[in-house]
Amino acid sequence: MTLAGGFRSPAVSSLLSQRRRFTPSLRSHEAKSTGETAPSGSGGTLRAGDEVHGFVVQDVQGVGELKLKAVRLRHAATGAEWLHIDRDDRNNVFSVGFGTSVSDSTGVPHILEHTTLCGSEKYPVRDPFFKMLNRSMSTFMNAWTAHDYTQYPFATMNSTDYENLQAVYLDAVFRPTLREVDFRQEGWRLERSDPGDTASSWQLKGVVYNEMKGAFSDAGSLFATRAEQQLFPDTTYQYVSGGDPAFIPDLTHAQLVEFHRTRYHPSNARFYSYGSFPLAPQLQRVDRIIGSYTRLEPPVVPMDVVPFGEKQVTEFGPVESVGAADKQTKFSISYLTNDMRNVYETFSMSIFSSLLLNGTSAPMHKALIDSHIGADYSANTGYSPYTRQSSLSVGLQGMADKDIPRVEAL
């Protein structure tokens, strides 16, 4: 499947085709249980089949080269999955994530990510996340919304700090207050342009709304977004998980609360931990929070692309202040490649993309950049393993409409 696209003087042109699935001929290496054991953190060892604080060990794998042991577990009651990497490393990591595929561009997972961090049942203070930044000894704290999941990770070297942060994160995602005033602050709201003048005009505002409005005002960012939407029709990826400013105001507070109820559920959760801190106490702390939940089948929006044949798409976009007026076109060709869950193929495609594009001696650099047809690679150029089926895009920006055939020929 190929996609060629470009912003034209202010427009975007894209070509999509289902010529063939482009994947390297590589063998898939699947891990198998070896019957290995790993420390439990309570004086014993873990083997496949063991149950610890409501979690059943699925598999234990050692990686000698990295001096680690990986333990996969599943919560018996809810089906929540956990991957623990046991390694002698003082910098310990914890993360909880959820599948958050969407069926519209209102940005509900993005706004929910912001709103969950505005207070919870146990910590009903405004922005406990940011208050912890000043009081914690963490080496990393963040949260982000991707195409089809939302993740909340942190890292620290101090065990007490680790427990504190874990408590805050878990309460935030499973028991947030989700007040409407926070939804209006983080999502969208109508506000007078001059708060002191009731006759002044109304304006749309909100943290996420303003953030995405800024992203969509950038020609390169908008081009990459629209090209990707066209490449994945009838899937969750045809929508903007972060939110399209044109559709964000369609989201209601009630819809946000319902999205949290169905997505931020242990049955839809993935836990991850890494480092030297004991695993068993962590399992116990998490089980205390999710043990009362009953299993749920969370909604999932389709992620696999159905072949659609070749097509060309042209869209209008903003004119950039830099560059000549007659060289505002952006154009790219994209291929759907491998399933990103195949780690070996994904790693191989990353290498292939680097050899193809990176550096002055790369073939595409010589063909596109050295030819001076355009100013630089288009914003979506490169290998993208961030969707269920990955893609490889090559394109130019800062070029003239009349040079599109030349780029296609190259």
C-alpha positions in Angstrom: 0.0 0.0 0.0 1.5 3.3 -1.0 0.7 6.8 0.0 2.0 9.8 -1.8 1.0 13.2 -0.5 1.8 16.8 -0.4 0.6 20.2 0.7 0.2 22.3 -2.4 0.6 26.0 -2.3 -1.7 25.8 0.3 -2.9 22.3 -0.5 -2.0 18.7 0.3 -1.8 16.0 -2.3 -1.6 12.3 -1.4 -1.5 9.1 -3.4 -2.6 5.9 -1.8 -2.2 2.5 -3.4 -2.5 -1.1 -2.4 0.1 -2.4 -4.8 1.6 -5.0 -2.5 2.4 -5.5 1.1 6.0 -4.5 1.5 7.8 -6.6 4.1 11.3 -8.0 4.2 11.5 -11.8 4.1 12.5 -12.5 7.6 11.9 -15.2 10.2 9.8 -14.5 13.2 11.5 -15.4 16.5 8.8 -16.2 19.1 9.8 -16.7 22.8 8.9 -20.1 24.4 8.8 -21.0 28.0 12.1 -22.4 29.3 11.0 -23.3 32.8 13.2 -20.6 34.3 12.7 -19.0 37.6 13.0 -15.4 38.9 13.1 -13.8 42.3 9.7 -13.2 43.8 10.9 -10.5 46.2 9.6 -12.4 49.2 12.4 -14.8 49.7 11.4 -17.4 47.0 11.4 -17.8 43.3 8.7 -17.6 40.6 7.9 -20.3 38.1 5.2 -20.5 35.4 1.9 -21.3 37.1 2.7 -19.8 40.5 0.1 -17.4 41.9 1.2 -14.3 43.9 -1.3 -11.8 45.3 -3.9 -12.6 42.6 -1.5 -12.7 39.7 -0.6 -15.9 37.9 2.9 -16.3 36.4 2.6 -17.0 32.7 6.2 -17.3 31.8 9.7 -16.6 32.9 12.5 -15.8 30.4 16.1 -15.0 31.0 18.3 -12.8 28.8 21.9 -13.5 29.7 23.4 -10.8 27.5 21.4 -8.1 29.4 21.6 -9.8 32.8 17.9 -9.8 33.3 14.9 -12.0 33.8 11.5 -11.2 32.3 8.3 -12.3 34.1 4.9 -12.2 32.5 1.9 -12.3 34.8 -1.9 -12.1 34.4 -4.4 -11.1 37.1 -6.7 -14.0 37.7 -9.8 -12.0 38.4 -9.6 -9.2 35.8 -7.1 -10.4 33.2 -4.8 -7.4 33.7 -1.3 -8.2 32.3 2.0 -7.4 33.9 5.5 -7.6 32.5 8.3 -7.4 35.1 12.0 -7.0 34.2 14.1 -8.2 37.1 17.6 -6.6 36.8 20.2 -5.3 39.2 19.6 -1.6 38.4 19.0 1.1 41.0 16.8 3.1 38.6 13.5 1.4 38.9 10.5 1.9 36.5 6.8 1.5 36.8 4.1 2.1 34.3 0.4 1.5 33.8 -1.2 1.8 30.4 -4.6 1.2 28.7 -5.8 0.5 25.2 -7.5 3.7 24.1 -8.4 3.3 20.5 -11.0 5.9 19.3 -13.9 6.1 16.9 -13.8 9.9 16.5 -11.4 12.9 16.6 -12.8 14.6 19.8 -9.5 13.8 21.6 -11.2 12.0 24.4 -8.1 9.9 25.4 -5.9 13.0 25.4 -8.3 15.0 27.5 -8.8 12.1 29.8 -5.1 11.8 30.3 -5.0 15.4 31.4 -8.1 15.2 33.6 -7.1 12.0 35.5 -4.1 14.0 36.8 -6.3 16.7 38.3 -7.1 14.9 41.5 -8.3 11.5 42.7 -10.3 9.9 45.6 -7.2 9.5 47.8 -5.5 12.6 46.6 -8.3 15.1 45.9 -5.9 18.0 45.3 -5.5 20.0 42.1 -2.7 18.6 40.0 -1.1 16.0 42.4 1.1 15.0 39.5 2.8 18.3 39.3 3.0 18.7 43.0 4.9 15.4 43.1 7.5 16.9 40.7 8.8 19.2 43.5 8.5 16.6 46.3 9.6 13.4 44.6 13.1 12.0 44.0 12.0 10.7 40.6 14.4 10.5 37.7 11.4 10.5 35.3 7.7 11.3 35.4 5.3 11.7 32.5 2.1 10.6 30.8 1.2 10.4 27.1 -1.5 9.6 24.7 -0.5 7.6 21.6 -2.5 6.4 18.6 -4.2 3.5 20.4 -3.0 3.6 24.0 -2.4 5.9 27.0 0.6 5.3 29.3 1.6 6.6 32.7 5.3 5.9 33.5 7.7 7.0 36.2 11.2 6.1 37.4 13.1 6.6 40.7 16.0 5.1 42.7 14.4 5.4 46.1 12.1 2.6 47.3 9.9 4.9 49.4 9.5 7.4 46.6 8.6 4.4 44.3 5.8 3.3 46.6 4.5 6.9 47.0 4.5 7.6 43.2 2.9 4.2 42.5 0.1 5.0 44.9 -0.5 8.4 43.3 -0.5 7.0 39.8 -2.7 4.1 40.5 -5.3 6.2 42.4 -5.2 8.8 39.5 -6.0 6.3 36.8 -8.4 4.0 38.6 -10.2 6.5 40.9 -10.0 10.0 39.4 -12.5 12.6 40.5 -13.1 13.7 36.8 -14.8 16.9 37.8 -16.6 18.8 35.1 -14.6 22.0 36.0 -11.4 20.1 35.3 -12.9 18.8 32.0 -13.6 22.4 31.0 -10.1 23.5 32.0 -8.2 20.7 30.3 -10.6 20.0 27.4 -12.6 22.9 26.0 -14.8 25.7 27.1 -16.4 28.9 25.9 -14.9 32.1 27.3 -15.2 35.8 26.7 -12.3 37.3 24.8 -12.3 39.9 27.6 -13.5 38.3 30.8 -14.4 41.7 32.2 -16.6 42.7 29.3 -19.8 40.7 28.9 -20.3 42.2 25.4 -16.9 40.8 24.1 -16.9 37.9 21.7 -16.9 34.3 22.7 -13.7 32.2 22.3 -13.0 28.5 22.5 -10.2 27.7 25.0 -8.8 24.7 26.9 -5.4 23.2 27.5 -5.8 20.3 25.0 -7.8 22.5 22.6 -5.1 25.1 22.5 -2.3 22.5 22.3 -3.9 20.8 19.2 -4.8 24.1 17.6 -1.1 24.9 17.7 -0.2 21.5 16.3 -2.7 21.9 13.4 -1.5 25.4 12.6 1.9 23.9 11.7 1.9 22.9 8.0 4.3 20.0 8.5 2.5 18.5 11.4 -0.9 18.8 9.7 0.5 17.2 6.5 1.8 14.2 8.4 -1.5 13.8 10.3 -3.7 14.0 7.2 -1.4 11.6 5.3 -1.6 9.1 8.1 -5.4 9.4 8.3 -5.7 8.6 4.6 -3.4 5.6 4.9 -5.6 3.8 7.5 -9.2 4.1 6.4 -11.9 2.4 8.5 -9.6 2.0 11.5 -8.9 3.9 14.7 -6.0 5.6 12.9 -8.2 7.5 10.6 -9.1 9.6 13.6 -6.8 12.0 15.6 -6.4 10.5 19.1 -5.0 13.7 20.4 -8.0 15.6 19.1 -8.8 17.6 16.0 -9.7 21.2 17.0 -12.7 21.0 14.6 -14.2 18.1 16.6 -12.9 18.6 20.2 -16.0 20.8 21.1 -18.2 17.8 20.3 -17.0 16.0 23.4 -19.1 16.1 26.5 -18.2 15.5 30.1 -20.5 12.5 30.3 -18.7 10.9 27.3 -15.4 11.5 29.0 -16.6 9.7 32.2 -18.0 6.8 30.1 -14.7 6.4 28.2 -12.9 6.2 31.5 -15.3 3.5 32.8 -14.8 1.2 29.8 -11.1 1.9 29.0 -9.4 2.6 32.3 -10.4 -0.8 33.7 -8.0 -3.6 34.9 -9.2 -5.9 32.1 -7.8 -3.3 29.7 -4.7 -2.5 31.7 -1.0 -3.3 31.1 1.4 -3.0 34.0 5.2 -2.8 33.6 8.0 -2.7 36.1 11.7 -2.8 35.9 14.7 -2.8 38.2 15.8 -4.3 41.5 12.9 -3.6 43.8 11.0 -6.7 44.9 8.0 -7.7 42.7 5.7 -9.4 45.3 5.0 -6.2 47.3 4.1 -4.4 44.1 1.7 -7.1 43.1 0.1 -6.9 46.5 -0.4 -3.1 46.3 -1.9 -3.3 42.9 -4.2 -6.2 43.7 -5.6 -4.2 46.7 -6.8 -1.7 44.1 -8.0 -3.8 41.2 -9.0 -7.0 43.1 -12.6 -5.7 43.6 -13.1 -5.3 39.8 -14.9 -7.8 37.7 -13.7 -8.8 34.3 -14.9 -6.6 31.4 -14.6 -6.8 27.6 -13.4 -3.3 26.7 -14.5 -1.8 23.3 -11.8 -2.1 20.6 -11.9 -0.1 17.4 -10.6 -1.9 14.3 -6.8 -1.5 13.8 -6.2 -3.6 10.7 -6.4 -2.0 7.2 -8.5 -3.6 4.5 -6.9 -3.2 1.1 -8.4 -0.3 -0.7 -6.4 0.1 -4.0 -4.5 3.1 -5.2 -5.9 6.5 -4.7 -4.7 10.1 -4.7 -5.8 12.7 -2.1 -5.3 16.4 -2.2 -6.1 18.7 0.7 -5.6 22.4 1.5 -3.2 23.4 4.2 -1.7 26.6 5.7 1.0 28.6 3.9 4.3 28.6 5.6 6.0 32.0 6.3 9.4 30.6 5.2 10.1 29.6 1.7 9.1 30.9 -1.7 5.4 31.4 -2.4 5.6 29.0 -5.4 7.3 26.3 -3.4 4.7 25.5 -0.7 3.9 22.0 -1.8 4.6 18.9 0.3 4.5 15.5 -1.3 5.1 12.0 -0.1 4.8 8.3 -1.0 4.0 5.8 1.8 3.9 2.0 2.0 2.1 -0.1 4.6 4.7 -2.5 5.8 4.8 -5.1 8.5 2.8 -5.8 11.6 4.6 -3.9 14.4 4.0 -6.7 16.8 6.6 -8.7 14.9 9.7 -7.4 16.8 12.2 -8.8 14.4 10.7 -7.4 11.3 10.1 -4.0 13.0 13.7 -3.8 14.1 14.8 -4.8 10.5 12.6 -2.2 9.0 14.1 0.5 11.2 17.5 -0.4 10.0 16.3 -0.5 6.4 14.7 3.0 6.8 17.9 4.4 8.3 20.1 3.0 5.5 17.6 4.3 2.9 17.1 7.9 4.3 19.7 8.9 6.9 22.9 10.7 6.0 24.2 12.4 2.9 25.3 9.1 1.3 21.8 7.5 1.7 20.1 6.7 -1.7 17.0 8.8 -1.1 19.1 11.7 0.2 21.1 11.7 -3.0 17.9 11.4 -5.2 15.7 13.9 -3.4 17.7 16.3 -1.4 20.8 16.6 -3.6 18.6 17.2 -6.6 17.4 20.4 -5.0 13.8 19.7 -6.1 12.7 20.5 -2.6 14.0 22.0 0.6 14.0 19.0 2.8 12.3 15.7 3.6 8.5 15.9 4.3 7.5 15.7 8.0 6.2 12.2 7.7 9.4 10.8 6.0 10.7 7.7 7.7 9.6 4.4 9.2 6.6 4.6 11.6 6.0 1.6 13.9 3.4 3.5 15.9 0.3 1.9 14.3 -0.8 -1.8 14.3 0.5 -2.1 10.7 3.6 0.0 10.3 4.4 2.3 7.4 7.3 3.7 5.5 7.1 7.2 4.0 9.4 9.2 1.7 8.6 12.7 0.6 9.7 16.3 0.0 8.6 19.7 1.3 9.4 23.1 -0.1 8.8 22.1 -3.7 6.7 23.3 -6.6 3.6 21.6 -7.9 5.1 21.1 -11.3 7.9 19.0 -9.8 5.6 16.2 -8.4 6.0 14.0 -11.5 9.8 14.3 -11.1 9.6 13.1 -7.5 7.4 10.2 -8.4 9.8 9.1 -11.0 12.7 9.1 -8.5 
